[in-house]
Amino acid sequence: WVKFEEKVEEGGERWSKPHVSTLTLHSLFELRTCLQTGSILLDLEGYSLPQIVDEIVERQISDGLISPDLREKISFVLLRKHRHQTKKPIHRSLADIGKSSNAAS
């Protein structure tokens, strides 16, 4: 599974060097498993994220992949605002709070 990519640089006069991206054999096996056992929704008519999440959760319940009592929890997790790990956490640790109060004294 190899894909060659070239991009036109600004001005359109030069092409970049081809970039060859590869997938590991393990990744291909994971993809095969997901395609064989997961829910595939190629014709999903969703115009908002909540609508798409509802359709996905309903399909996975009907396919027997998840339990109906997990519907609310899964929807909540999928609709939560994401945070990147590189950003500072919302909650400061007790050690950080202690350091800032000692520095102020």
N, C-alpha and C positions, 0 to 999 in steps of 0.2 A: 504494500500500500504506500505508494510514493506520489507526492503531488509537487510539481514544479511550479513555482510562483515567480513572476517577474513584475516589477512595478515601474511605471514611467515616472522618472524624477521630474521635479518642477521644470516647467518650460517645454516638456515633452520631447526633448532632443536626445535624452539618454535613457537607456534602460538600466535598471539595477542588476546586480549579479543574481542569478537564479538562486532561490532559497529552497533547499530540499528538506521537507519535514517528513519525519518517519514516525511510525507507531510501533510500539513493542508488541511482541507476540501475545503477551499477557493482556495488553489493551484490546487487541483484536478478539481474544477469547471473551473478555468482558462485554464487548460490543455485541458479539454473537449471542451471548446469554441474555442480554437485555432485549435484543430484537426477538428472540425466541419466546421469552417468558413475560416480557413487560407489555404494557398497554401502548399501542401505537395509534396516535390521533393525527392523521394526515389531513383530514378534512374538517378540522375543528373550526367552528364559527364563533370566535370570541373576539370581542372588541375592547375589553378591559382586562386587566390582570385578575381581579376577583372573579370575573366570569370564566376565564380560562382555568383558574385554580379549581373552581366548582366543577367544571366539566371533567378535569383530570381526576379529581377525587371521586366523583361519581363513577367514572369509567373503571377506576381501580377497585372500587367496592363491587361493581357488577362483575368484574373479572375474578373476584375472590382474592385479590392481592392484599387488600387491607380490610380490617374489620369496620363495620358501620359505626361502631362507637368511637372510633378514632377520627371521624370526619372533622369535627370541630378543631381538634388539636392539630391535625395535619394542615388544615386550611389556615389556622393561626400562624403556624411556623412558616408556611410558604408565603404568606402575605406580610410577614414582619419586615421592618426596615433592616437591611443588612448593614453590618459593620465590617470594615476591613481590619485584619489583625494588626496591621502596621500602625493604625491610629490608636491613640490613648484610650483606655477603657473609660466607660462612663463613671464607674465607681472607683474611687481611689482606695488603695490598700491602707490598712491601719498604720503601716510603717511610713507611708508617704504623708499621712495626716500628722503623725508624730513629728516627722522631720520638719514640716512646714510650721508647726506650732513652736518647736524648739528654736527655729531660725528667727521667728518673730520676737522671741523673748530676749 
